[in-house]
Structure formats: C-alpha cells, structure tokens
Amino acid sequence: MEKQLKVSAEMIGKFVNRYLYTDIQQVGQIVGTKGKTTIIIELYEASENKSKMEFIPGGFSAICLNNHSQDYDFTATGKMIEMRIGKAFYKQYEIEQKPYKHYDYNF
C-alpha cells in the first residue's frame, strides 16, 4: 500500500504494525477514520509464541536457528485509540493486510 498522508475509506479493515529496528509489534486494526489525518484503531494482543525456538551456543549467549518461524494468534482487546497519520507516522508504523509480531532473538 502506498504511504498516504490523508486517511481514506480503503484503510478501514487493514492493520497497523510498529517496526522497532529488528522487531515488529502489532498495534491493531483500523476501524474508522476521523477528519483528514486521524485513524481509529482497535488494539490487538498477541498470544505466546506457538513455535518452539531452537538455540545453539554462540553470540552473546545463544543463536536462534529458527528465528523466522514464530507463530502468534491475535485477538482484539476492545480498546480503541486514535492515531494521526503524518510523515512521522511512517517512520515507525506501517499499514498492512494482517497483524505481525516478530521478536529478534538474534539481536
């Protein structure tokens, strides 16, 4: 999706994910818009990682061999927040088709 500074109806139903260097954290699903630059988001929570992570000695403490095979279930919390879309928004956040969570065990 092209990075838009104005909200549109096509954003509703998509998910906001926060990118923190090598980690990704789900925020929630866009459920509405307000004005030209504000989106209303229903917050989502991730379950515990369903994949068994495999570690071997190395690095600072260990190296995770299957770092990209993480699997989470996402559930809505019922809490709503408003976020303003602007240039600074896209420095940390992305609007995507589904929620993502990734913890970098090898950082």
N, C-alpha and C positions, 0 to 999 in steps of 0.2 A: 504494500500500500504506500502510495506517495505521501510524504510528510506534509500534512496540511496545517496551516496556522489558524484556519477557521473551521469550526465544527460543522458537520453535515449529518444528515439522517443515515447515510451509509455507515457511519461509525457505530451506530447502535447495534449491539449484539457482539461486537468484537471485544477483545481483551487487552488490558494494559499490563505490560510486564516491565519491571525495573531492572536495568542492567547495571551491575555493580562490579566493574572490572571483569573478572572471570566468572562471577556468579550471576545467576538470573533468579529474580524473585517475582512471583505472581502478585499482582495488585488486585485486579478484579475485572468484572465485565461492565462495559458501558451500557447503561440502561436508559439514558436520556441526555438531552442537551439543554443548555440554558444560555441564552444570548448567542453571541458570535464566537466566543472563545472558551466556554466552560462546558465540561462534560460531567455527568453524574455517574458515579461508579458504585456498583455493589461489590463490596470486598469479598474476596475468596481466601480460604485457608487450604494449605496442602497437608496431606496425610504424612505419616512417616514414610521414608523411602522403602518401597516394596522389594527392591533388589538387594541381594546380598553382595556387599562390596568385598573385593579381593585385594589384599595388601601384601606387599613383599618388603623386606628391609631395604632402605635406601633413602636418599634425600635427607631432609631434616629428621624425619622419623620413619616414614614409610612411603611407598609409591602405590597408588591405587591403579590396578591393572584394568578395571572395567569402569572407569570414571564416567563414561558417557552412556552407561546403561541404566541410569537412575530412572525410577518409575514412581510417580505420585498420583494419588487421586485428589481431585479438587472439589471443595464444597463451598457453597455460598454461606456467608455469615448472617445476611440480612441487614448488615450495617451499610449505610450509604455515605459517600464523601463526594465533594466537588473538587475538580482539578481544572486549572486554567491551562489551555493549550497556548504555547508561545515558543519562541526559539529555545529557551532554557529547558522546556519540557522534553524536547528530543535529545538533550544531552544525556539524560538518564533513562527515559522511558521510550517504549515502542508500542504501537497499536498493532496487534496481531490477531490471527484467526483463532488461536487457542491459548490457554494459560500455560506457562512454562515455569519450571523450577529446576535449577541446577546448582549444586554446591561443588566447588572445585576442591576435591580432596588433595590434589597435587600442587596446590599453591605454596 
